[in-house]
């Protein structure tokens, strides 16, 4: 793995001008950075670790600041420097830090670089499948960025390394015909020649696409070789790369001008929903899922835009997290909803009406959507997902089980994937309000939600495998 300096001066100035948290002062951190990255001093691992700790402390004090994604990138890139310095634990820390940036800050300008360096880290530890996935992400989602050219070259090299020479040749040809920098094109051209020479040692090598064979009357044209495998992804990565769920969107209810429910002691719903959502996202991300948040700050987002966000990002699951409230202070417990035209009961109608404020839909749009609900929503899958999550939540918290219900929640309308809305407890109940503001209890709730999601995905994968065996007898006979 070839490592090179990746902290740009503007990024570091932005970070250090704010000031470092922890033991290092601004002056010390700035001076150390200059000496570390300029090569004037070969920093020790302890010195890198101290700098990283200072940045992490600062991020912890204000993770909603405008510079939060920049600081997270600085932390991640510092771990890459630690890899170069010989820290055997640095690769896993770098991977975790880059993943946090990608999935916590979906609008960050640093995402293309983060995907590229995440792929480099996976290459370093020998995980070519995940590396290829992130190189592809850069080339497909961010083709006009500086990272795209290197990502495409590294992708070709990855294919070549694993014997996927046809696919490597195609990628190399794309680079040669591109308008990338000369050094990238030159490298791709030389490596392409090596592949073509290996395939046809006596032929003159040209960087042009293979021509169709000329048909001669009475002479059979040989059949093209069997296509190579469609994917480099091994079976152990089934879940991350799409058989069950690749992208999960977490929707933190309310936000900004919409406080949501107001409970005992003027406790607002919106910060509780956001805190739990972030914890769910962090746990799922650590488990290898692609996780996106509809909001990661106290921002108002119309319900219509939340589902549009899920659709735009090709979500496989949609989880909307809330906290309940009631005029009855004794009301308590947890309930999980899925979408259906008919409501379960009056309470469900009341809760849906409260949650549907600021939907962003006109009456005509809503009517059109409602007509297509049965066709568009995966109601059965959503009900199963809700059941798994509800069961885990009640088991982990000991809260009253208010059951799995269905109602007309606007935030679930229009999604074509399993989607649920979770009411994690009542902030209008003194006892539950105290628990819901506790970080320990929020983590307990978040962990239970993740367990429910994984139980659902595990069941879905089992069903998928069973159906594949039934529909493909040859496959079933060869599986062990």
C-alpha positions in Angstrom: 0.0 0.0 0.0 1.5 3.3 -1.1 0.9 6.0 1.4 1.3 9.7 0.8 0.4 12.9 2.7 -3.3 13.5 2.6 -3.9 16.4 5.0 -4.4 19.5 2.9 -3.4 22.8 4.5 -6.8 24.4 4.2 -8.4 21.5 6.2 -5.8 21.7 9.0 -6.0 25.5 9.2 -9.8 25.2 9.5 -9.4 22.7 12.3 -6.6 24.3 14.2 -8.0 27.8 14.0 -11.0 26.5 16.0 -8.6 25.2 18.5 -7.7 21.7 19.7 -9.4 20.1 22.7 -7.6 17.9 25.2 -3.9 18.3 26.3 -2.6 20.0 23.2 -3.1 23.8 22.8 -3.6 25.4 19.4 0.0 26.5 19.1 1.3 23.1 20.1 -0.9 21.3 17.7 -0.2 23.6 14.8 3.6 23.4 15.4 3.4 19.6 15.6 1.4 19.3 12.5 3.8 21.3 10.5 6.8 19.3 11.7 5.0 15.9 11.3 3.7 16.4 7.7 6.6 18.4 6.3 9.0 15.6 7.1 11.0 17.9 9.4 10.4 15.5 12.2 9.5 11.8 12.1 6.6 11.7 14.6 6.4 8.8 17.0 3.2 6.8 17.3 2.7 8.4 20.8 2.8 11.8 19.2 0.3 10.8 16.5 -2.0 9.3 19.1 -1.9 12.4 21.3 -2.9 14.5 18.3 -5.7 12.1 17.4 -7.0 12.1 21.0 -7.1 15.9 21.0 -9.1 16.0 17.8 -11.5 13.3 19.0 -12.0 15.2 22.3 -12.8 18.4 20.3 -15.3 16.5 18.1 -16.9 15.0 21.1 -17.6 18.5 22.6 -19.4 19.7 19.5 -20.1 17.0 16.9 -22.7 19.2 15.3 -20.4 22.0 14.3 -19.9 23.0 10.7 -16.4 21.6 10.8 -17.3 18.2 12.3 -16.8 16.3 9.1 -13.4 18.0 8.5 -12.3 17.0 11.9 -13.5 13.5 11.4 -11.5 13.3 8.1 -8.4 14.7 10.0 -8.8 11.9 12.6 -9.2 9.2 9.9 -6.2 10.4 7.9 -4.1 10.6 11.0 -4.7 7.0 11.5 -3.4 6.4 8.0 -0.1 8.1 9.0 0.0 5.8 12.0 -0.2 2.8 9.5 2.8 4.2 7.8 4.5 4.6 11.2 4.0 0.9 11.9 0.9 0.8 14.3 -0.6 -2.6 13.8 -3.9 -1.5 15.3 -4.1 1.6 13.1 -5.8 0.0 10.0 -8.9 -1.0 12.0 -9.1 2.5 13.6 -8.6 4.2 10.2 -11.4 2.0 8.7 -13.8 2.8 11.6 -13.0 6.5 11.3 -13.5 6.7 7.5 -16.7 4.7 7.8 -18.0 7.1 10.5 -17.3 10.1 8.2 -19.0 8.5 5.2 -22.2 7.3 7.0 -22.5 10.1 9.6 -22.0 13.0 7.3 -23.8 12.1 4.0 -23.4 15.6 2.6 -19.7 16.0 3.4 -17.3 17.1 0.6 -14.8 14.7 2.0 -16.8 11.5 1.2 -15.0 10.8 -2.1 -11.6 11.0 -0.4 -12.9 8.9 2.5 -14.2 6.2 0.2 -10.8 6.1 -1.6 -8.7 5.9 1.5 -11.1 3.4 3.1 -10.5 1.2 0.0 -6.7 1.7 0.5 -7.0 0.5 4.1 -9.0 -2.5 3.0 -6.3 -3.3 0.4 -3.7 -3.0 3.1 -5.4 -5.7 5.2 -6.0 -7.9 2.2 -9.8 -7.4 2.0 -10.0 -6.9 -1.8 -13.7 -7.3 -2.0 -14.5 -4.3 0.2 -11.7 -2.3 -1.4 -13.3 -2.9 -4.8 -16.7 -1.9 -3.5 -15.4 1.5 -2.3 -13.3 2.1 -5.4 -16.4 1.5 -7.5 -18.3 3.9 -5.3 -15.9 6.7 -6.0 -15.9 6.1 -9.8 -19.7 5.8 -10.0 -20.9 8.5 -7.5 -18.1 11.0 -7.7 -16.7 10.7 -11.3 -15.7 14.4 -11.5 -13.5 14.4 -8.3 -9.8 14.2 -8.1 -10.2 10.8 -6.3 -12.0 9.2 -9.2 -8.9 8.7 -11.4 -6.8 7.0 -8.8 -9.8 4.9 -7.6 -10.4 3.7 -11.2 -6.8 2.8 -11.6 -6.7 0.9 -8.3 -9.9 -0.9 -9.2 -8.3 -2.1 -12.4 -5.3 -3.3 -10.4 -7.5 -5.1 -7.9 -9.3 -7.0 -10.8 -6.0 -7.8 -12.3 -4.5 -9.1 -9.0 -7.4 -11.5 -8.6 -7.3 -12.8 -12.1 -10.3 -10.8 -13.5 -8.3 -9.8 -16.5 -11.2 -9.1 -18.8 -12.7 -6.7 -16.3 -9.3 -5.1 -15.6 -8.7 -4.6 -19.4 -12.1 -2.9 -19.7 -11.3 -0.5 -16.8 -7.8 0.2 -18.1 -9.2 1.0 -21.6 -11.7 3.5 -20.0 -8.8 5.2 -18.3 -6.7 5.4 -21.5 -9.5 7.0 -23.4 -10.3 9.4 -20.5 -9.1 13.0 -19.9 -7.3 12.0 -16.6 -3.8 13.3 -15.8 -1.0 12.0 -18.0 0.6 10.0 -15.2 -2.6 8.1 -14.5 -3.2 7.4 -18.3 0.5 6.4 -18.7 0.3 3.9 -15.8 -2.9 2.4 -17.1 -1.5 2.1 -20.6 1.6 0.2 -19.4 -0.4 -2.1 -17.2 -2.9 -2.7 -20.0 0.0 -3.7 -22.4 1.1 -6.3 -19.8 -2.4 -7.9 -19.9 -2.7 -7.8 -23.7 0.8 -9.2 -24.1 0.0 -12.1 -21.8 -3.2 -12.8 -23.8 -1.5 -12.6 -27.2 2.3 -12.5 -26.9 3.0 -12.2 -30.7 0.4 -9.5 -31.5 1.1 -5.8 -31.8 -0.3 -4.2 -28.7 -2.6 -1.2 -29.2 -4.7 0.6 -26.7 -7.9 0.1 -28.7 -11.0 -1.9 -27.8 -11.0 -5.5 -29.1 -12.5 -5.8 -32.6 -15.3 -8.2 -33.6 -13.9 -11.3 -35.5 -14.4 -11.1 -39.3 -16.8 -13.8 -40.5 -15.5 -15.9 -43.4 -18.0 -17.8 -45.5 -18.1 -21.5 -44.6 -15.8 -21.0 -41.5 -17.2 -21.2 -38.0 -16.4 -18.2 -35.8 -15.2 -19.5 -32.4 -17.6 -18.8 -29.5 -16.5 -16.1 -27.1 -15.0 -17.3 -23.8 -17.3 -17.9 -20.8 -17.8 -14.5 -19.0 -15.9 -14.0 -15.8 -17.8 -14.0 -12.5 -20.0 -10.9 -12.1 -18.7 -10.0 -8.7 -15.5 -10.1 -6.7 -17.5 -10.3 -3.5 -17.1 -13.5 -1.4 -20.0 -15.2 0.3 -18.9 -13.9 3.7 -19.9 -10.4 2.6 -23.4 -11.3 1.5 -25.1 -9.0 3.9 -23.1 -5.9 3.2 -23.2 -6.2 -0.6 -26.9 -6.7 -1.1 -28.6 -10.0 -0.7 -30.5 -8.8 2.3 -29.7 -5.1 3.0 -26.9 -2.8 1.8 -28.2 0.6 2.8 -30.2 1.5 5.8 -31.7 4.9 6.3 -32.3 6.1 9.9 -34.8 8.9 10.2 -34.6 10.9 13.5 -38.1 12.3 14.0 -38.9 16.0 14.0 -36.1 18.6 14.3 -35.6 22.4 13.9 -38.8 24.3 14.2 -40.7 21.1 14.9 -39.9 19.9 18.5 -42.2 16.9 18.2 -43.8 15.9 21.5 -43.2 18.0 24.6 -43.1 16.0 27.8 -42.6 16.3 31.5 -40.3 19.2 32.5 -40.4 20.6 28.9 -38.5 17.7 27.5 -38.6 17.8 23.7 -38.9 14.7 21.5 -36.5 15.9 18.8 -33.1 15.6 20.6 -34.0 12.2 22.0 -34.9 10.9 18.6 -31.7 12.2 17.2 -29.5 10.8 20.0 -31.0 7.3 19.6 -30.8 7.5 15.8 -27.1 8.3 16.0 -26.4 5.4 18.3 -28.3 3.0 16.0 -26.4 4.4 13.0 -23.0 3.9 14.8 -23.8 0.3 15.8 -25.0 -0.7 12.4 -22.0 1.1 10.7 -19.6 -0.8 12.9 -21.3 -4.1 11.8 -20.6 -3.3 8.2 -23.8 -1.8 6.9 -24.1 1.4 4.9 -26.1 3.8 7.1 -27.4 7.2 6.2 -29.2 9.7 8.5 -32.0 11.9 7.2 -30.7 14.5 9.7 -27.7 14.5 12.0 -28.3 18.0 13.5 -31.2 19.9 14.9 -32.6 20.6 11.4 -36.2 20.8 10.1 -36.8 18.4 7.2 -40.4 18.0 5.8 -41.6 14.4 5.9 -41.8 14.3 2.2 -38.1 15.0 1.8 -37.2 12.2 4.3 -38.7 9.5 2.1 -37.3 11.1 -1.0 -33.9 10.9 0.7 -34.4 7.2 1.2 -35.4 6.7 -2.4 -32.6 8.8 -3.8 -30.0 6.8 -1.8 -31.6 3.4 -2.8 -32.3 2.4 0.8 -33.1 -1.2 1.6 -34.6 -0.4 5.0 -36.1 2.7 6.5 -36.3 3.2 10.3 -38.0 6.3 11.7 -37.3 6.8 15.4 -39.5 8.8 17.8 -40.6 9.3 21.4 -44.3 9.2 22.3 -46.3 11.7 24.4 -49.8 11.7 25.8 -52.2 13.9 27.8 -52.4 10.9 30.2 -49.1 11.1 32.3 -49.5 7.4 33.2 -49.3 6.2 29.6 -46.2 4.2 29.0 -44.5 1.5 26.9 -43.0 1.0 23.5 -44.9 0.4 20.2 -43.7 -0.1 16.6 -45.7 0.9 13.5 -45.8 -0.1 9.9 -47.7 1.5 7.1 -51.3 0.5 6.2 -54.3 2.4 4.8 -56.5 1.3 7.7 -55.5 2.4 11.2 -55.4 0.0 14.1 -57.3 2.1 16.6 -58.1 5.7 17.7 -54.7 6.0 19.5 -52.9 5.1 16.3 -54.9 7.7 14.4 -54.1 10.3 17.0 -50.4 9.5 16.9 -50.3 9.4 13.1 -52.0 12.8 13.0 -49.4 14.3 15.4 -46.4 12.7 13.5 -47.8 13.8 10.1 -47.6 17.5 10.8 -45.3 19.3 8.3 -45.6 16.5 5.8 -44.9 18.7 2.8 -47.6 16.9 0.7 -50.6 18.6 -0.9 -54.0 16.9 -0.4 -54.0 15.8 -4.1 -50.4 14.3 -3.8 -51.4 12.5 -0.6 -54.5 11.0 -2.2 -52.5 9.7 -5.1 -49.9 8.1 -2.8 -52.6 6.5 -0.6 -54.1 4.8 -3.7 -50.8 3.1 -4.4 -49.9 2.2 -0.9 -50.8 -1.5 -1.2 -48.7 -1.8 -4.4 -45.8 0.3 -3.4 -45.1 -0.7 0.2 -43.8 -4.0 1.3 -46.4 -4.3 4.0 -45.7 -7.9 5.0 -41.9 -7.3 5.3 -42.5 -4.1 7.2 -44.8 -6.0 9.6 -42.1 -8.7 10.2 -39.4 -6.1 10.7 -41.7 -4.2 13.2 -42.3 -7.5 15.1 -38.6 -8.3 15.4 -37.7 -4.8 16.6 -40.6 -4.6 19.0 -39.7 -7.9 20.5 -36.1 -7.0 21.1 -37.0 -3.5 22.5 -39.4 -4.9 25.1 -37.0 -7.7 26.0 -34.1 -5.4 26.5 -35.8 -2.5 28.3 -38.5 -4.3 30.3 -41.0 -1.6 29.1 -44.7 -2.3 28.6 -45.3 -4.0 25.3 -47.9 -1.8 23.4 -47.5 -4.1 20.4 -47.0 -3.8 16.7 -49.6 -1.6 15.0 -50.3 -0.1 11.6 -51.4 3.5 10.8 -51.2 6.1 8.0 -47.8 7.7 8.8 -46.8 10.0 6.0 -43.1 9.5 6.6 -43.6 5.8 5.6 -45.6 6.6 2.5 -43.8 6.2 -0.8 -41.0 4.0 0.4 -40.7 0.8 -1.6 -38.8 -1.0 1.0 -39.5 -2.4 4.5 -40.2 0.7 6.7 -41.2 1.2 10.3 -41.8 3.9 12.8 -40.6 3.2 16.4 -42.1 5.0 19.4 -39.4 4.3 22.0 -41.4 5.4 25.1 -43.4 8.3 26.5 -41.7 11.6 27.4 -45.0 12.6 29.0 -44.4 9.8 31.6 -42.0 10.9 34.4 -40.4 7.5 34.7 -39.9 6.9 31.0 -38.9 10.6 30.4 -36.0 10.2 32.8 -34.9 7.0 31.1 -35.1 8.4 27.6 -32.8 11.3 28.5 -30.2 8.8 29.9 -27.4 8.0 27.5 -27.2 4.5 29.0 -30.8 3.8 28.3 -30.6 5.3 24.8 -27.8 2.9 24.0 -29.9 0.0 25.4 -32.7 1.1 23.1 -30.4 1.5 20.1 -28.8 -1.9 20.6 -32.2 -3.6 20.8 -33.3 -1.9 17.5 -30.1 -3.2 15.8 -30.7 -6.7 17.1 -34.3 -6.6 15.8 -33.0 -5.4 12.4 -30.4 -8.2 12.3 -33.0 -10.8 13.3 -35.2 -9.6 10.5 -32.4 -9.7 8.0 -31.2 -13.1 9.2 -34.7 -14.5 8.7 -34.9 -12.8 5.2 -31.6 -14.3 4.3 -32.7 -17.8 5.4 -35.9 -17.5 3.4 -33.9 -16.3 0.4 -31.4 -19.2 0.6 -34.2 -21.7 1.0 -36.1 -20.3 -2.0 -32.9 -20.4 -4.1 -32.3 -24.1 -3.2 -35.9 -24.9 -4.2 -35.8 -23.0 -7.5 -32.3 -24.2 -8.4 -31.9 -28.0 -7.8 -28.4 -28.0 -9.2 -27.3 -25.3 -6.7 -29.0 -27.1 -3.8 -27.2 -30.4 -4.7 -23.8 -28.7 -4.6 -24.2 -26.7 -1.4 -22.7 -28.0 1.8 
